[in-house]
């Protein structure tokens, strides 16, 4: 799997930004440790989600690309899919829950995606996505439960450990687990000894 993340890193280079890893004076003073931060908020769309979505879409054959792609998301994954499809000239359909802020809907529309609103949450949106996949033959781009998405997210850790190889403890936010999985694979292969800690907001389900 590590070799596939290395390959993903090469494939993504011309599409993504290599975001900086910087020493944080404020956080280091707060916890009395040397803290380095990976500023993925500087990435296109402002999130690491673009890496995984793009890597998945790049893995599709020419035939599948012509069929178009579809994703369910209320935020960053949606924009990652929309931007990737705009760059690769692929039809994108985004299904978003009823409570999605209009600003997030607008961003996807501006990127050229077709947006449909369905369900009270992302799980209900996914059920609708599955129906559209069967009806139209779209390729579903899952936000985390896909090995190509995981490989794309893992490219973040390649950059971070190249820029700050002295890191021995890694704190990774976790929702669905795509970022955690990809980064853990890289860290395990690049560093023989390290501590991997993950954090999640309690009100949401997550995997460890």
C-alpha positions in Angstrom: 0.0 0.0 0.0 2.9 2.4 0.7 4.1 2.0 -2.9 0.6 3.1 -4.1 0.8 6.2 -2.0 4.2 7.0 -3.5 2.7 6.6 -6.9 -0.3 8.8 -5.9 2.1 11.5 -4.8 3.8 11.5 -8.2 0.4 11.6 -10.0 -1.0 14.5 -7.9 2.0 16.8 -8.0 0.9 18.8 -11.0 -2.6 19.3 -9.6 -2.1 20.0 -5.9 -0.1 22.5 -3.8 2.7 21.3 -1.6 1.4 22.9 1.5 3.9 24.1 4.2 4.9 22.4 7.4 5.9 25.1 9.9 7.1 25.2 13.5 4.4 26.8 15.7 5.8 29.0 18.5 2.4 29.5 20.1 1.5 25.7 20.3 5.0 24.8 21.3 5.0 27.2 24.2 1.5 26.1 25.2 2.4 22.4 25.7 6.2 22.7 26.2 7.0 20.6 23.2 8.2 21.2 19.7 5.0 21.4 17.6 4.9 21.4 13.8 1.7 22.1 11.8 0.9 21.0 8.3 -1.1 23.9 6.8 -3.4 22.0 4.5 -5.8 24.8 4.7 -3.7 26.4 2.0 -4.5 23.5 -0.3 -6.9 24.1 -3.3 -10.4 24.1 -1.8 -8.9 24.7 1.6 -8.8 21.0 2.6 -6.9 17.7 2.3 -10.0 16.2 0.9 -9.0 17.4 -2.6 -6.1 15.0 -2.6 -8.2 11.9 -2.1 -11.0 12.9 -4.5 -8.5 13.7 -7.2 -6.5 10.5 -6.8 -9.6 8.4 -7.0 -10.8 10.2 -10.1 -7.4 10.0 -11.8 -7.6 6.2 -11.3 -10.7 5.9 -13.4 -10.4 4.6 -17.0 -11.4 6.8 -19.9 -14.6 4.9 -20.3 -15.6 5.5 -16.7 -14.7 9.1 -16.8 -17.1 9.6 -19.7 -19.8 8.1 -17.4 -19.3 10.9 -14.9 -18.9 10.8 -11.1 -21.2 11.3 -8.2 -20.5 12.0 -4.5 -22.4 12.8 -1.3 -21.0 15.5 0.9 -21.9 18.6 2.8 -18.6 20.3 2.5 -14.9 19.7 1.7 -15.1 16.4 -0.2 -17.8 17.8 -2.5 -15.5 20.7 -3.4 -12.6 18.3 -3.9 -14.6 16.2 -6.4 -16.0 19.3 -8.1 -12.6 20.9 -8.7 -11.0 17.6 -9.8 -13.8 17.1 -12.3 -13.5 20.7 -13.6 -9.7 20.2 -14.2 -10.2 16.8 -15.9 -13.4 17.9 -17.8 -15.6 15.2 -16.2 -19.3 15.5 -15.3 -19.8 15.8 -11.6 -23.0 15.3 -9.6 -22.9 16.3 -5.9 -25.7 15.2 -3.5 -25.9 17.4 -0.4 -28.2 17.2 2.7 -31.1 19.6 3.2 -29.2 21.5 5.9 -26.2 22.3 3.8 -25.3 26.1 3.9 -26.0 27.8 0.6 -22.4 29.1 0.5 -21.1 25.5 0.2 -23.7 24.7 -2.5 -22.7 27.8 -4.4 -19.0 26.9 -4.4 -19.7 23.6 -6.0 -22.0 25.2 -8.6 -19.2 27.7 -9.4 -16.9 24.7 -10.0 -19.3 23.4 -12.6 -20.9 20.5 -10.7 -24.6 19.7 -10.7 -25.9 19.8 -7.2 -28.9 17.9 -5.9 -30.3 18.3 -2.4 -31.6 15.2 -0.7 -31.9 13.8 2.9 -31.5 15.1 6.4 -27.9 13.9 6.6 -25.1 12.5 4.5 -26.2 8.9 5.1 -29.6 9.6 3.6 -27.8 11.5 0.8 -25.7 8.4 0.1 -28.8 6.2 -0.3 -30.0 8.6 -3.0 -26.5 8.5 -4.6 -26.7 4.7 -4.8 -30.0 5.0 -6.7 -28.5 7.5 -9.2 -25.5 5.2 -9.7 -27.8 2.3 -10.7 -29.9 4.6 -12.9 -27.2 6.6 -14.7 -24.0 4.5 -14.3 -22.1 7.3 -12.5 -18.9 6.4 -10.6 -19.3 6.9 -6.9 -16.5 8.8 -5.2 -16.8 7.9 -1.5 -15.2 10.5 0.9 -13.1 7.9 2.8 -14.1 4.2 2.2 -12.0 3.8 -0.9 -8.4 2.8 -1.2 -7.6 5.3 -3.9 -9.0 8.1 -1.7 -6.9 6.8 1.3 -3.8 6.8 -0.9 -4.4 10.3 -2.0 -4.8 11.5 1.6 -1.6 9.8 2.6 0.4 12.1 0.3 0.0 14.8 2.9 2.2 12.8 5.3 4.9 12.2 2.7 5.3 16.0 2.4 5.2 16.6 6.2 7.9 14.0 7.0 10.1 15.3 4.3 9.8 18.8 5.6 10.0 17.9 9.3 11.7 14.4 9.6 12.4 14.9 13.3 8.7 14.4 14.2 8.1 11.5 16.5 4.5 11.9 17.5 1.7 12.6 15.0 -1.8 14.0 15.9 -4.4 13.3 13.1 -8.0 14.5 13.1 -10.4 11.6 12.2 -13.9 11.5 10.9 -14.4 8.6 8.5 -10.7 7.5 8.8 -9.4 8.1 5.3 -6.8 10.7 6.3 -5.8 8.6 9.4 -5.3 5.5 7.4 -3.3 7.0 4.6 -1.0 9.0 7.0 -0.5 6.0 9.3 0.7 3.9 6.3 3.2 6.5 5.4 4.4 7.1 8.9 4.9 3.4 9.6 7.0 3.0 6.5 9.0 6.3 6.8 9.6 6.2 10.5 10.3 3.0 12.4 9.3 4.4 15.8 6.5 7.0 16.2 3.3 7.6 18.2 0.1 8.0 16.2 -2.7 9.8 18.0 -6.1 10.6 16.5 -8.8 13.0 17.6 -12.5 13.3 16.8 -15.4 15.6 17.7 -17.5 13.6 20.0 -20.9 14.3 18.4 -19.9 12.5 15.2 -19.2 8.8 14.7 -15.6 7.9 13.8 -13.3 4.9 13.4 -10.1 4.2 15.2 
